[in-house]
Amino acid sequence: MSEQIYYDIQRKKNFIIDSLIHLGIYKKGNKQLYELTLQELETEYEAISQQRISR
């Protein structure tokens, strides 16, 4: 994996983590957000977003 791709993935992960923390989410199960993969973070963010829209 090139350095640029790695950098872009980390930047996106950090953005989603910051967004989840802003929404009051700090962990998923027994894992800290920083331990999750990008795909897991995206799935969690989407689920939380859908819950907030449904309210």
C-alpha positions, 0 to 999 in steps of 0.5 A: 500500500502506498504512503498516500493511500495509507495517509488518506485512510488514516485521515478518513478514519480520524474524521469519522472517529471525531464525528462519532465522538461528537455524537457521544460514541466512544466505543463499539462493544469492548473496542475503542474507536481507534481499534476499528477498521475504516469499514467498521467505522463507516458502518457504525457512523451510518447506523448512528446517522440512521438512528438519529434521522429516525427519531 
